[in-house]
């Protein structure tokens, strides 16, 4: 599974995947949402004890950032785990061993960020996480970690347009022209186009008159013609 991981000090975390999105908001509340589909923008509050937010070791997603990982390594070493660092052609390798469990980390020599984290027990691999496209200090806005702020930034009109796009985006829409002719060409209208059609006097899914039906076969279809579809 591929994911995007965002982190902003001190403890703002967001993960986007194909299955959904989850974030720690500035007030400390955890919220999740689908991120796609008709109701993809609607989020709900989640408990920190929700098992869906934890990995195979029981570590919550909000403790998956670099600083928290380093803190866990230090805690393991203080608890008696052994650590060994070795050089490799492409970086550094760190191995932490506690009993029959081993954590292996591949470290970038320039940024000291983890390229790969793997854990195994009794020689059997349990999980492996690989990181790429690491971009530090990009100036993330706090609003990125607040789902409500994203909806609010769109405003009321933006919210209406988003809902209209989800509801009507794939329907066939036609309008009656000023000359009386009607174009039946299917259109996939964006919500702003849909609103524009209403403002200029067109109607959505309005039945054509008998005269329009008789003239339908000869309606011009070029750009700018009275019966051309809004695109």
SEDOGU-529057 format. One record per residue: x negated, y, z negated of N, C-alpha, C, CB in turn; residue in three letters. Coordinates in steps of 0.2 Angstrom, whole numbers, padded with zeros to 4 digits, always signed. Glycine has a CB too. Layout:
% SEDOGU-529057
> X_Y_Z_X_Y_Z_X_Y_Z_X_Y_Z_ALA
...
This chain:
% SEDOGU-529057
> -0004_-0006_+0000_+0000_+0000_+0000_-0004_+0006_+0000_+0005_+0000_-0006_UNK
> -0003_+0011_+0004_-0007_+0017_+0005_-0003_+0023_+0001_-0008_+0019_+0012_UNK
> -0007_+0027_-0002_-0004_+0032_-0006_-0008_+0039_-0006_-0002_+0030_-0013_UNK
> -0005_+0044_-0007_-0008_+0051_-0008_-0008_+0052_-0016_-0005_+0056_-0004_UNK
> -0014_+0054_-0018_-0015_+0056_-0025_-0017_+0063_-0026_-0020_+0051_-0029_UNK
> -0013_+0067_-0030_-0014_+0074_-0032_-0015_+0075_-0039_-0008_+0078_-0029_UNK
> -0020_+0079_-0041_-0022_+0080_-0048_-0024_+0087_-0049_-0027_+0075_-0050_UNK
> -0021_+0090_-0054_-0023_+0097_-0056_-0024_+0097_-0063_-0017_+0102_-0053_UNK
> -0029_+0100_-0065_-0030_+0100_-0073_-0025_+0105_-0076_-0037_+0103_-0074_UNK
> -0023_+0103_-0082_-0026_+0097_-0086_-0023_+0091_-0085_-0026_+0099_-0093_UNK
> -0017_+0090_-0084_-0013_+0084_-0083_-0008_+0083_-0078_-0011_+0082_-0090_UNK
> -0008_+0087_-0073_-0003_+0087_-0068_-0005_+0081_-0063_-0002_+0094_-0064_UNK
> -0001_+0077_-0061_-0002_+0071_-0057_+0004_+0070_-0052_-0004_+0065_-0061_UNK
> +0003_+0069_-0046_+0008_+0067_-0041_+0005_+0061_-0037_+0010_+0073_-0037_UNK
> +0010_+0056_-0035_+0008_+0051_-0031_+0014_+0051_-0026_+0007_+0044_-0034_UNK
> +0012_+0051_-0019_+0017_+0050_-0014_+0015_+0043_-0010_+0016_+0056_-0009_UNK
> +0020_+0039_-0009_+0020_+0033_-0006_+0025_+0032_-0001_+0019_+0027_-0011_UNK
> +0025_+0027_+0003_+0031_+0025_+0008_+0037_+0023_+0004_+0029_+0020_+0013_UNK
> +0036_+0021_-0002_+0042_+0018_-0006_+0045_+0024_-0011_+0039_+0013_-0011_UNK
> +0041_+0029_-0012_+0044_+0035_-0016_+0039_+0039_-0018_+0048_+0032_-0021_UNK
> +0041_+0044_-0022_+0036_+0049_-0025_+0038_+0050_-0032_+0037_+0056_-0021_UNK
> +0032_+0051_-0036_+0033_+0052_-0043_+0028_+0058_-0045_+0032_+0046_-0047_UNK
> +0030_+0062_-0050_+0026_+0067_-0052_+0026_+0069_-0060_+0027_+0074_-0048_UNK
> +0021_+0071_-0063_+0021_+0074_-0069_+0022_+0082_-0068_+0015_+0072_-0074_UNK
> +0028_+0084_-0071_+0029_+0091_-0070_+0026_+0096_-0075_+0037_+0093_-0070_UNK
> +0026_+0102_-0074_+0022_+0107_-0079_+0025_+0106_-0086_+0022_+0114_-0076_UNK
> +0031_+0104_-0087_+0034_+0104_-0093_+0033_+0097_-0097_+0041_+0105_-0093_UNK
> +0029_+0093_-0093_+0027_+0086_-0096_+0032_+0081_-0094_+0027_+0086_-0103_UNK
> +0038_+0083_-0091_+0043_+0078_-0089_+0041_+0074_-0082_+0049_+0081_-0087_UNK
> +0042_+0068_-0082_+0041_+0063_-0076_+0047_+0063_-0072_+0038_+0057_-0079_UNK
> +0046_+0064_-0066_+0052_+0063_-0061_+0050_+0060_-0055_+0055_+0070_-0059_UNK
> +0055_+0056_-0053_+0054_+0052_-0047_+0059_+0053_-0041_+0053_+0044_-0048_UNK
> +0058_+0051_-0035_+0063_+0052_-0030_+0061_+0048_-0024_+0064_+0059_-0028_UNK
> +0065_+0046_-0019_+0064_+0042_-0014_+0059_+0046_-0009_+0070_+0040_-0010_UNK
> +0060_+0052_-0008_+0056_+0056_-0003_+0058_+0056_+0004_+0049_+0054_-0004_UNK
> +0063_+0052_+0006_+0066_+0051_+0012_+0073_+0049_+0012_+0061_+0046_+0016_UNK
> +0076_+0050_+0018_+0083_+0048_+0018_+0088_+0054_+0016_+0085_+0042_+0014_UNK
> +0094_+0052_+0016_+0099_+0057_+0015_+0098_+0061_+0008_+0106_+0054_+0015_UNK
> +0097_+0057_+0003_+0096_+0059_-0004_+0089_+0059_-0006_+0100_+0055_-0009_UNK
> +0084_+0059_-0002_+0077_+0059_-0003_+0074_+0064_-0007_+0073_+0058_+0003_UNK
> +0078_+0070_-0007_+0075_+0076_-0011_+0078_+0076_-0018_+0077_+0082_-0007_UNK
> +0083_+0072_-0019_+0085_+0072_-0026_+0081_+0068_-0031_+0093_+0069_-0026_UNK
> +0079_+0071_-0036_+0075_+0067_-0041_+0078_+0066_-0047_+0068_+0071_-0042_UNK
> +0075_+0061_-0051_+0078_+0059_-0058_+0073_+0058_-0063_+0082_+0053_-0057_UNK
> +0074_+0059_-0069_+0069_+0059_-0074_+0068_+0052_-0076_+0072_+0063_-0081_UNK
> +0061_+0050_-0077_+0059_+0044_-0078_+0056_+0043_-0085_+0054_+0041_-0073_UNK
> +0056_+0038_-0089_+0053_+0037_-0095_+0046_+0035_-0094_+0056_+0031_-0099_UNK
> +0041_+0037_-0098_+0034_+0036_-0098_+0033_+0028_-0099_+0030_+0040_-0103_UNK
> +0038_+0025_-0102_+0037_+0018_-0103_+0040_+0013_-0097_+0041_+0016_-0110_UNK
> +0042_+0017_-0092_+0045_+0013_-0086_+0040_+0009_-0083_+0048_+0018_-0081_UNK
> +0041_+0002_-0083_+0036_-0002_-0080_+0034_-0001_-0073_+0038_-0009_-0081_UNK
> +0038_+0002_-0069_+0037_+0004_-0062_+0031_+0009_-0062_+0043_+0006_-0059_UNK
> +0030_+0013_-0067_+0025_+0018_-0067_+0018_+0015_-0069_+0027_+0024_-0071_UNK
> +0018_+0009_-0071_+0011_+0006_-0074_+0008_+0001_-0069_+0013_+0003_-0080_UNK
> +0002_+0000_-0069_-0001_-0005_-0065_-0002_-0011_-0069_-0009_-0002_-0063_UNK
> -0006_-0016_-0066_-0006_-0023_-0068_-0009_-0023_-0075_-0010_-0027_-0064_UNK
> -0013_-0018_-0077_-0016_-0017_-0084_-0012_-0013_-0089_-0023_-0014_-0084_UNK
> -0006_-0011_-0087_-0002_-0007_-0091_-0004_+0000_-0091_-0002_-0010_-0098_UNK
> -0008_+0002_-0087_-0010_+0009_-0087_-0005_+0013_-0083_-0018_+0010_-0084_UNK
> -0002_+0019_-0085_+0002_+0023_-0082_-0001_+0027_-0076_+0006_+0028_-0086_UNK
> +0003_+0028_-0071_+0000_+0032_-0065_-0003_+0039_-0067_+0006_+0033_-0060_UNK
> +0000_+0042_-0073_-0003_+0048_-0075_-0010_+0048_-0078_+0002_+0052_-0079_UNK
> -0012_+0042_-0079_-0019_+0041_-0082_-0023_+0038_-0076_-0019_+0037_-0088_UNK
> -0022_+0039_-0070_-0026_+0036_-0065_-0031_+0041_-0062_-0021_+0033_-0059_UNK
> -0031_+0047_-0064_-0036_+0052_-0061_-0043_+0050_-0064_-0033_+0059_-0063_UNK
> -0047_+0054_-0061_-0055_+0053_-0062_-0056_+0054_-0070_-0059_+0058_-0058_UNK
> -0054_+0059_-0073_-0056_+0060_-0080_-0053_+0055_-0084_-0053_+0067_-0082_UNK
> -0047_+0053_-0083_-0044_+0047_-0087_-0048_+0041_-0086_-0037_+0047_-0086_UNK
> -0050_+0039_-0080_-0054_+0033_-0079_-0061_+0033_-0083_-0055_+0032_-0072_UNK
> -0064_+0039_-0082_-0071_+0040_-0086_-0070_+0039_-0093_-0074_+0046_-0084_UNK
> -0064_+0042_-0096_-0063_+0041_-0103_-0062_+0034_-0105_-0057_+0045_-0105_UNK
> -0058_+0030_-0101_-0057_+0023_-0102_-0064_+0019_-0102_-0052_+0020_-0097_UNK
> -0068_+0021_-0097_-0075_+0017_-0097_-0079_+0018_-0104_-0079_+0019_-0091_UNK
> -0079_+0025_-0106_-0082_+0026_-0112_-0079_+0023_-0118_-0082_+0034_-0113_UNK
> -0073_+0022_-0118_-0069_+0019_-0124_-0071_+0011_-0123_-0062_+0020_-0123_UNK
> -0071_+0008_-0118_-0073_+0001_-0117_-0080_+0000_-0119_-0072_-0001_-0110_UNK
> -0085_+0004_-0118_-0092_+0003_-0120_-0092_+0004_-0127_-0096_+0008_-0116_UNK
> -0089_+0009_-0130_-0089_+0010_-0137_-0086_+0004_-0141_-0085_+0016_-0139_UNK
> -0081_+0000_-0138_-0078_-0005_-0141_-0082_-0012_-0140_-0071_-0006_-0138_UNK
> -0088_-0011_-0137_-0092_-0017_-0136_-0093_-0020_-0129_-0089_-0022_-0140_UNK
> -0090_-0017_-0124_-0091_-0019_-0117_-0098_-0017_-0115_-0086_-0016_-0113_UNK
> -0101_-0021_-0110_-0107_-0020_-0108_-0107_-0016_-0101_-0111_-0026_-0107_UNK
> -0111_-0012_-0099_-0111_-0008_-0093_-0118_-0008_-0090_-0109_+0000_-0094_UNK
> -0118_-0009_-0083_-0124_-0009_-0079_-0123_-0005_-0073_-0126_-0017_-0078_UNK
> -0128_-0001_-0071_-0128_+0003_-0065_-0133_+0001_-0061_-0129_+0010_-0067_UNK
> -0132_+0000_-0054_-0137_-0002_-0049_-0136_+0002_-0043_-0136_-0010_-0048_UNK
> -0142_+0003_-0040_-0142_+0007_-0034_-0140_+0003_-0028_-0149_+0011_-0033_UNK
> -0136_+0006_-0023_-0135_+0003_-0017_-0136_+0007_-0011_-0127_+0001_-0017_UNK
> -0137_+0005_-0005_-0138_+0009_+0001_-0133_+0015_+0002_-0139_+0005_+0007_UNK
> -0127_+0014_+0000_-0122_+0019_+0001_-0120_+0022_-0005_-0116_+0016_+0005_UNK
> -0123_+0021_-0011_-0121_+0024_-0017_-0123_+0021_-0023_-0113_+0025_-0017_UNK
> -0119_+0021_-0028_-0120_+0018_-0035_-0115_+0013_-0036_-0121_+0023_-0040_UNK
> -0117_+0007_-0040_-0112_+0002_-0042_-0112_+0002_-0050_-0114_-0005_-0039_UNK
> -0106_+0002_-0053_-0106_+0002_-0060_-0102_-0004_-0061_-0102_+0008_-0063_UNK
> -0104_-0008_-0066_-0101_-0014_-0068_-0100_-0014_-0076_-0104_-0021_-0066_UNK
> -0093_-0015_-0078_-0092_-0015_-0085_-0089_-0022_-0086_-0087_-0009_-0087_UNK
> -0092_-0025_-0091_-0089_-0032_-0093_-0087_-0032_-0100_-0095_-0037_-0091_UNK
> -0081_-0035_-0101_-0078_-0036_-0108_-0075_-0043_-0108_-0073_-0031_-0110_UNK
> -0079_-0048_-0111_-0076_-0055_-0111_-0077_-0058_-0104_-0069_-0055_-0114_UNK
> -0071_-0060_-0102_-0071_-0063_-0095_-0068_-0058_-0090_-0066_-0070_-0095_UNK
> -0067_-0052_-0092_-0064_-0047_-0087_-0070_-0042_-0085_-0059_-0043_-0091_UNK
> -0070_-0041_-0079_-0075_-0037_-0076_-0072_-0031_-0072_-0080_-0041_-0071_UNK
> -0074_-0025_-0073_-0072_-0019_-0069_-0078_-0017_-0065_-0069_-0013_-0073_UNK
> -0077_-0016_-0058_-0083_-0014_-0054_-0081_-0008_-0050_-0084_-0020_-0048_UNK
> -0085_-0003_-0050_-0084_+0004_-0047_-0090_+0005_-0042_-0084_+0009_-0053_UNK
> -0088_+0007_-0036_-0092_+0010_-0031_-0092_+0018_-0032_-0091_+0007_-0024_UNK
> -0097_+0021_-0032_-0098_+0028_-0034_-0101_+0032_-0028_-0101_+0029_-0040_UNK
> -0098_+0037_-0026_-0101_+0041_-0021_-0107_+0045_-0024_-0096_+0047_-0018_UNK
> -0113_+0045_-0021_-0119_+0048_-0024_-0119_+0055_-0025_-0125_+0046_-0021_UNK
> -0115_+0059_-0020_-0115_+0066_-0020_-0110_+0069_-0025_-0114_+0068_-0013_UNK
> -0104_+0066_-0024_-0098_+0069_-0028_-0097_+0065_-0035_-0092_+0068_-0025_UNK
> -0100_+0059_-0036_-0100_+0055_-0041_-0092_+0053_-0042_-0102_+0058_-0048_UNK
> -0088_+0053_-0037_-0081_+0051_-0037_-0081_+0044_-0035_-0077_+0055_-0032_UNK
> -0076_+0040_-0038_-0075_+0033_-0036_-0073_+0032_-0029_-0071_+0030_-0041_UNK
> -0077_+0028_-0025_-0074_+0026_-0019_-0070_+0020_-0019_-0080_+0024_-0014_UNK
> -0071_+0015_-0024_-0068_+0009_-0025_-0068_+0007_-0032_-0071_+0004_-0021_UNK
> -0062_+0005_-0035_-0061_+0002_-0041_-0058_-0005_-0041_-0057_+0007_-0046_UNK
> -0062_-0010_-0044_-0059_-0017_-0043_-0060_-0020_-0050_-0063_-0021_-0038_UNK
> -0055_-0024_-0051_-0055_-0028_-0058_-0054_-0035_-0056_-0050_-0025_-0063_UNK
> -0057_-0040_-0060_-0057_-0047_-0059_-0057_-0050_-0066_-0062_-0050_-0054_UNK
> -0054_-0056_-0066_-0054_-0060_-0073_-0056_-0067_-0071_-0048_-0059_-0076_UNK
> -0061_-0070_-0074_-0063_-0077_-0073_-0065_-0078_-0066_-0058_-0082_-0075_UNK
> -0068_-0073_-0063_-0070_-0073_-0056_-0064_-0072_-0051_-0073_-0080_-0055_UNK
> -0058_-0072_-0053_-0052_-0071_-0048_-0051_-0063_-0048_-0046_-0075_-0051_UNK
> -0050_-0061_-0042_-0049_-0054_-0041_-0041_-0052_-0043_-0050_-0051_-0034_UNK
> -0040_-0047_-0047_-0034_-0045_-0049_-0031_-0039_-0045_-0034_-0043_-0056_UNK
> -0035_-0034_-0044_-0033_-0028_-0040_-0039_-0024_-0038_-0028_-0024_-0044_UNK
> -0038_-0021_-0032_-0043_-0017_-0029_-0040_-0010_-0026_-0047_-0020_-0023_UNK
> -0043_-0005_-0028_-0041_+0002_-0026_-0046_+0005_-0022_-0038_+0006_-0032_UNK
> -0045_+0008_-0016_-0050_+0011_-0012_-0048_+0018_-0011_-0052_+0007_-0005_UNK
> -0053_+0023_-0012_-0051_+0030_-0011_-0055_+0033_-0005_-0053_+0034_-0017_UNK
> -0051_+0037_-0001_-0054_+0040_+0005_-0052_+0048_+0005_-0053_+0036_+0011_UNK
> -0055_+0051_+0010_-0053_+0058_+0011_-0052_+0062_+0004_-0046_+0059_+0014_UNK
> -0058_+0062_+0000_-0058_+0065_-0006_-0059_+0073_-0005_-0063_+0062_-0011_UNK
> -0055_+0077_-0008_-0056_+0084_-0007_-0055_+0088_-0014_-0051_+0087_-0002_UNK
> -0060_+0090_-0017_-0060_+0093_-0023_-0059_+0100_-0023_-0066_+0091_-0027_UNK
> -0056_+0103_-0028_-0056_+0111_-0028_-0052_+0114_-0022_-0062_+0114_-0029_UNK
> -0047_+0111_-0020_-0043_+0114_-0014_-0038_+0119_-0017_-0040_+0109_-0010_UNK
> -0037_+0121_-0023_-0033_+0126_-0025_-0025_+0124_-0025_-0034_+0132_-0022_UNK
> -0024_+0118_-0027_-0017_+0116_-0027_-0012_+0120_-0031_-0016_+0108_-0030_UNK
> -0006_+0122_-0028_-0002_+0126_-0032_+0002_+0121_-0037_+0003_+0129_-0027_UNK
> +0004_+0124_-0043_+0008_+0121_-0048_+0014_+0118_-0045_+0009_+0125_-0054_UNK
> +0017_+0122_-0040_+0024_+0120_-0038_+0024_+0113_-0034_+0026_+0125_-0033_UNK
> +0018_+0111_-0032_+0017_+0105_-0028_+0019_+0099_-0033_+0010_+0103_-0026_UNK
> +0019_+0100_-0040_+0020_+0095_-0044_+0027_+0096_-0047_+0015_+0095_-0050_UNK
> +0031_+0100_-0045_+0038_+0101_-0047_+0043_+0100_-0041_+0038_+0108_-0050_UNK
> +0046_+0095_-0041_+0051_+0094_-0036_+0056_+0099_-0036_+0054_+0087_-0037_UNK
> +0059_+0102_-0041_+0064_+0107_-0041_+0061_+0113_-0038_+0066_+0108_-0048_UNK
> +0055_+0115_-0039_+0052_+0121_-0036_+0052_+0120_-0028_+0045_+0122_-0038_UNK
> +0051_+0114_-0026_+0051_+0113_-0018_+0058_+0115_-0016_+0049_+0106_-0017_UNK
> +0063_+0112_-0019_+0070_+0114_-0017_+0072_+0121_-0017_+0075_+0109_-0020_UNK
> +0069_+0124_-0023_+0071_+0131_-0024_+0068_+0136_-0019_+0069_+0133_-0031_UNK
> +0061_+0134_-0017_+0058_+0138_-0012_+0061_+0138_-0006_+0051_+0135_-0011_UNK
> +0065_+0133_-0004_+0069_+0133_+0002_+0075_+0138_+0002_+0071_+0126_+0004_UNK
> +0077_+0140_-0004_+0083_+0144_-0005_+0090_+0140_-0003_+0083_+0150_+0000_UNK
> +0095_+0144_-0004_+0102_+0141_-0003_+0103_+0139_+0004_+0107_+0146_-0005_UNK
> +0101_+0143_+0009_+0101_+0142_+0016_+0097_+0136_+0018_+0099_+0148_+0020_UNK
> +0091_+0135_+0015_+0087_+0130_+0017_+0090_+0123_+0014_+0080_+0131_+0014_UNK
> +0093_+0123_+0008_+0096_+0117_+0006_+0102_+0115_+0010_+0098_+0119_-0001_UNK
> +0106_+0120_+0012_+0112_+0119_+0017_+0109_+0116_+0023_+0116_+0125_+0018_UNK
> +0104_+0119_+0026_+0101_+0116_+0032_+0099_+0109_+0032_+0096_+0121_+0035_UNK
> +0095_+0108_+0026_+0092_+0101_+0025_+0098_+0096_+0025_+0088_+0101_+0019_UNK
> +0104_+0098_+0021_+0109_+0093_+0020_+0113_+0092_+0027_+0114_+0096_+0015_UNK
> +0113_+0098_+0031_+0117_+0097_+0037_+0113_+0093_+0042_+0118_+0104_+0040_UNK
> +0106_+0094_+0042_+0102_+0090_+0046_+0102_+0082_+0045_+0094_+0092_+0046_UNK
> +0102_+0081_+0038_+0103_+0074_+0036_+0110_+0071_+0038_+0102_+0073_+0029_UNK
> +0115_+0075_+0038_+0122_+0073_+0039_+0124_+0073_+0046_+0127_+0077_+0035_UNK
> +0122_+0078_+0050_+0124_+0079_+0057_+0118_+0078_+0062_+0127_+0085_+0058_UNK
> +0112_+0077_+0060_+0106_+0077_+0064_+0107_+0072_+0070_+0100_+0075_+0061_UNK
> +0110_+0067_+0070_+0110_+0062_+0075_+0117_+0061_+0078_+0108_+0055_+0072_UNK
> +0122_+0066_+0077_+0128_+0066_+0080_+0128_+0069_+0086_+0134_+0068_+0075_UNK
> +0133_+0068_+0091_+0134_+0071_+0097_+0138_+0077_+0096_+0138_+0067_+0102_UNK
> +0135_+0083_+0098_+0139_+0089_+0097_+0139_+0093_+0103_+0135_+0094_+0092_UNK
> +0145_+0096_+0105_+0146_+0100_+0111_+0150_+0106_+0109_+0149_+0096_+0116_UNK
> +0149_+0111_+0114_+0153_+0117_+0112_+0156_+0120_+0119_+0148_+0122_+0110_UNK
> +0162_+0123_+0118_+0165_+0126_+0123_+0162_+0133_+0125_+0173_+0127_+0121_UNK
> +0160_+0133_+0132_+0157_+0139_+0134_+0162_+0145_+0135_+0153_+0138_+0141_UNK
> +0159_+0151_+0136_+0163_+0157_+0136_+0167_+0157_+0143_+0159_+0163_+0136_UNK
> +0165_+0153_+0148_+0168_+0153_+0154_+0174_+0147_+0154_+0163_+0151_+0160_UNK
> +0174_+0143_+0149_+0179_+0138_+0148_+0177_+0131_+0150_+0185_+0140_+0153_UNK
> +0171_+0131_+0153_+0168_+0124_+0154_+0165_+0121_+0148_+0163_+0125_+0160_UNK
> +0165_+0115_+0148_+0162_+0111_+0142_+0157_+0106_+0144_+0168_+0107_+0139_UNK
> +0151_+0106_+0141_+0146_+0102_+0142_+0146_+0096_+0137_+0139_+0105_+0141_UNK
> +0146_+0090_+0139_+0147_+0084_+0135_+0140_+0081_+0134_+0151_+0079_+0138_UNK
> +0134_+0084_+0136_+0128_+0081_+0135_+0126_+0080_+0127_+0122_+0086_+0138_UNK
> +0124_+0074_+0125_+0123_+0073_+0118_+0117_+0078_+0116_+0121_+0066_+0117_UNK
> +0117_+0081_+0110_+0112_+0085_+0108_+0110_+0082_+0101_+0114_+0092_+0108_UNK
> +0104_+0083_+0099_+0102_+0081_+0092_+0100_+0088_+0089_+0096_+0076_+0092_UNK
> +0105_+0092_+0086_+0104_+0099_+0084_+0101_+0099_+0077_+0111_+0102_+0084_UNK
> +0096_+0103_+0077_+0094_+0105_+0070_+0099_+0109_+0067_+0087_+0109_+0070_UNK
> +0099_+0109_+0060_+0105_+0113_+0056_+0105_+0120_+0058_+0104_+0112_+0049_UNK
> +0099_+0123_+0059_+0099_+0130_+0061_+0102_+0132_+0068_+0092_+0133_+0061_UNK
> +0101_+0127_+0072_+0105_+0127_+0079_+0112_+0126_+0078_+0102_+0122_+0084_UNK
> +0114_+0122_+0073_+0121_+0120_+0072_+0124_+0127_+0070_+0122_+0115_+0067_UNK
> +0121_+0130_+0065_+0124_+0136_+0062_+0124_+0142_+0068_+0120_+0139_+0056_UNK
> +0119_+0142_+0072_+0119_+0147_+0077_+0125_+0146_+0082_+0113_+0147_+0081_UNK
> +0127_+0140_+0083_+0132_+0138_+0088_+0139_+0141_+0085_+0133_+0131_+0089_UNK
> +0139_+0140_+0078_+0146_+0143_+0075_+0146_+0150_+0075_+0146_+0140_+0068_UNK
> +0140_+0154_+0075_+0140_+0161_+0074_+0142_+0164_+0081_+0133_+0163_+0072_UNK
> +0140_+0161_+0087_+0141_+0164_+0093_+0148_+0162_+0096_+0135_+0162_+0098_UNK
> +0152_+0159_+0092_+0159_+0158_+0094_+0160_+0151_+0097_+0160_+0163_+0099_UNK
> +0155_+0147_+0097_+0156_+0140_+0099_+0159_+0136_+0093_+0149_+0137_+0101_UNK
> +0162_+0130_+0095_+0165_+0125_+0090_+0161_+0119_+0091_+0172_+0125_+0092_UNK
> +0161_+0115_+0085_+0158_+0109_+0085_+0164_+0103_+0086_+0154_+0108_+0078_UNK
> +0163_+0099_+0091_+0167_+0093_+0092_+0174_+0096_+0093_+0167_+0088_+0086_UNK
> +0175_+0101_+0097_+0182_+0104_+0099_+0184_+0101_+0105_+0181_+0112_+0099_UNK
> +0190_+0098_+0105_+0193_+0095_+0112_+0193_+0100_+0117_+0200_+0092_+0111_UNK
> +0191_+0098_+0123_+0191_+0102_+0129_+0198_+0103_+0132_+0186_+0100_+0134_UNK
> +0199_+0109_+0135_+0206_+0110_+0138_+0206_+0106_+0144_+0207_+0117_+0139_UNK
> +0213_+0105_+0147_+0214_+0102_+0153_+0210_+0105_+0159_+0221_+0101_+0155_UNK
> +0209_+0111_+0159_+0206_+0115_+0164_+0198_+0113_+0164_+0207_+0122_+0164_UNK
> +0196_+0113_+0158_+0189_+0111_+0157_+0187_+0104_+0159_+0187_+0112_+0149_UNK
> +0192_+0099_+0157_+0191_+0093_+0159_+0191_+0092_+0167_+0196_+0088_+0156_UNK
> +0195_+0096_+0170_+0195_+0096_+0178_+0188_+0098_+0181_+0201_+0099_+0181_UNK
> +0185_+0103_+0177_+0179_+0106_+0180_+0173_+0103_+0177_+0179_+0114_+0178_UNK
> +0174_+0098_+0173_+0168_+0095_+0170_+0163_+0092_+0175_+0170_+0090_+0165_UNK
> +0165_+0089_+0180_+0161_+0086_+0185_+0157_+0091_+0188_+0165_+0082_+0189_UNK
> +0159_+0097_+0189_+0155_+0102_+0193_+0151_+0107_+0188_+0159_+0105_+0198_UNK
> +0151_+0106_+0182_+0148_+0111_+0177_+0141_+0111_+0179_+0149_+0109_+0170_UNK
> +0138_+0117_+0180_+0131_+0118_+0180_+0127_+0116_+0174_+0129_+0125_+0182_UNK
> +0121_+0113_+0175_+0117_+0111_+0169_+0111_+0114_+0168_+0117_+0103_+0170_UNK
> +0109_+0119_+0172_+0103_+0122_+0172_+0102_+0127_+0166_+0101_+0126_+0178_UNK
> +0096_+0128_+0164_+0095_+0133_+0158_+0099_+0140_+0159_+0088_+0134_+0156_UNK
> +0102_+0142_+0154_+0105_+0149_+0155_+0112_+0148_+0158_+0101_+0153_+0159_UNK
> +0115_+0142_+0160_+0121_+0142_+0163_+0126_+0142_+0157_+0122_+0136_+0167_UNK
> +0133_+0144_+0159_+0138_+0144_+0153_+0139_+0138_+0150_+0144_+0147_+0156_UNK
> +0138_+0132_+0153_+0139_+0126_+0150_+0133_+0122_+0147_+0143_+0121_+0154_UNK
> +0127_+0125_+0148_+0121_+0122_+0146_+0121_+0121_+0138_+0115_+0126_+0148_UNK
> +0118_+0115_+0136_+0118_+0113_+0129_+0113_+0117_+0125_+0117_+0106_+0128_UNK
> +0115_+0119_+0119_+0110_+0122_+0115_+0105_+0118_+0113_+0114_+0125_+0108_UNK
> +0099_+0120_+0114_+0093_+0116_+0113_+0088_+0120_+0109_+0090_+0113_+0120_UNK
